[in-house]
Amino acid sequence: MQRSAEKTALYSAETKDIQKAQNGDAEAYRRLIERHQAAIGKLLWRFTRDRTEHEELVQQVFVEAYMSLNKYAGKAPFEHWLARIATRVGYHYWTRNRRDKAVWLSEEQWKHFAQPPNDSIDSREAAELVHRLLSQLPPRDRLVLTLRYLEQCEVAQIAYRLGWTQTRVRVQLHRAIQKLKGMLADKQIELEL
């Protein structure tokens, strides 16, 4: 009961802050940023590992959200609305930087990636390898794989975030997985998704 009351109070405070921010209250918008900055930062970490660029992306999300705050109608939770903006910002970042920022894995890194999971590879190293592997895919493929397998979003959630149909999401996922399998097959690594 107490948790439900806390959630209701938090939702009520957030709703008030949104309304105040829509009317130009900068302090209310600052509270919204503080409330959601960690979640948006975590989501955007999937798009870049460079701290400076990451901070710029987070800032860009909140600037874009502020500029279109009057369009927020409250049909979905504010956090979901922000996540949709963050996903779009991250995707645009990938498309702008895909030629410049492609990171290729060395033969040693491929061999390391091919090893079965054990205690010899820590989670940070594994995450970095996955990030580098995904960076070799086109931005759209990277986006759907990131949302589905790293963010663990359902197809319907991905469709909502991207403004696509669920069929388009499934087709894009299938194509992205096939490309990833092809890349891994070239290096003689099996992938089970």
N, C-alpha and C positions, 0 to 999 in steps of 0.2 A: 504494500500500500504506500509506504513512504517513497519508494523509488518512483512509483507512478505520479505521486504528488510533485516530486522533484522534477520529473520530466515535463509535467504540465507547466510548472513554474518557469522552467528553462525555455520551453516553447513559447510561453506567453511573453517572456522578456525578449526573446528573439523577435517575435512578431512586432512588439512595440519598437524595438531598435530598427527593424526594417522600415516600418512606417515613418519613424522619425528621420531616418537616413534618406528616404524618398522625398521628404520635405526639406532636405538640405542640412540636417543635423550631422556635422562632421564627427562629433564625439560618439554618436550612436553608430556611425559606420566604423569608427575605430574599434568599438567593442565587437562588432561583427567580424572584423578582420582578426582580432585576437582570438575569437572563439573558433574560427575555421582555418587559421593559417597553418597549423600543424598538419591537418588532413590534406590540404591543398599542396603543401610542401612535400608530403609523402607521395602523393599522386604524381607530382611533377618530377620527382627524383627518378622515375622510370624513363623520363625523356632525356635527361642529361645528367652526367656525373660531375660536371664542372660546377663548382660551388658558385662562382660569379654568375654564370649563365642561369643556374638554377634560381638564384635570388632574383634575377631580372625577370624570369618567367613568372615566379610567384607574384612579384610586384605587378607585372602586366595583367595577370588574372584579376587582381583586385582593382586595378584601374579600369579594365574593361567592364567588370561587374558594376563599378560605381557609375560608369557612363551609361549603362543600360539598366540601372536599378529601377527606373520608372516602368520598364517592361516586365519586371518580375510581378506576376499576378498571384503568387502563392498557391498555384495548383500542385506544385511538387515541393518537397522540403527545400529550404534555402541551400542546404549543403549539396543536394543533388544538382540544383541549378548552377552552383559554383563549380561542381565537378564537371559539368558539361562544358562550361567556359574553359576550364583548365585543360580538358581533353582537346578542345579545339586549338587553344594556344600551343599546347605541346605538339600537336600534329603540324601546325604551321611552322613551328620551330624546326621540326624534322625536315619538312619539305624545303625550307630555306637553306638548311645546312647539310643536306644529304650528300652533296658532292664534296664539300670541304671536310666533313667530319667523319667520313667512312673510316672505320677502324678495322684493320685486318688482323686476324689471329695468326700468330707465327705457328710453324709446325710444332714447336714445343707446347704451345698453348692448346693446339688441337689434340695432341696426345694426352695432355693433362685433362682436357675436357672429356676425352673418351674413356678415361678410367672409371670403373664402377665407383659409386659413392662409398666413401669410407671416411675415417677420421683424418686422413691426410690433407683434405681440402676443407678450408673453413668456409662458413657461409658467405663471408664478404668476398672471398676469392671466387666462389661459385657464382655469386650475383654479378660480379664484374665480367666473368666469362660469358654469362647469358646476355648481359648488356652488349658486349662486343659482338656476339653472334647475331643478335637482333639488329645491330647497327648496319649489318651488311644487306639487310632486306630493304625493299622500297618502303617509304613511310606508311602507306596505307596498310601493308602487310604487318609491319611492326606494330602499328596501332591496334589492330584487331587481336593480334597475339598477346600483346601486353595487357589489354583489357580483359581478355578471356582467361589467360593462364597466370598472369602475374597479379592482376587486380581481382581475379576470380569472379568477374561479372558474368551474369547469365546473358544469353543471346538477347533477350528482351531489354535488358539494361543497356547493352552495347548499342542496340538499335535506337533507344531513346537518346543516349548521349550523342550519337553521331547524326541523328536525324535520318537514319536509313530504315529500310524495311528489315524484318527479321530474316527474310530469305536472302537479301543482299549480304547481311552479316554472315550467314552460314556459308554462302558461296565464297565470300572473301576469306573467311577462316580456312575453308578447304584449300583454296589456292595458296594461301600463305603457308599452310602446313606442308603442302606438296613442295613448295620452293625450299622451305627449311629442310625437309627430308632430302631433297636433291643436293643441297649444299653439304649436308652431313654424309650422304652417300659417297660424294666425291672424296670425302676424308675417311670413309669406311667406318662411320659411326651410326648406330641404330637409334631411332627416336620412336618412343611410344607415347602418343597423345590420344 
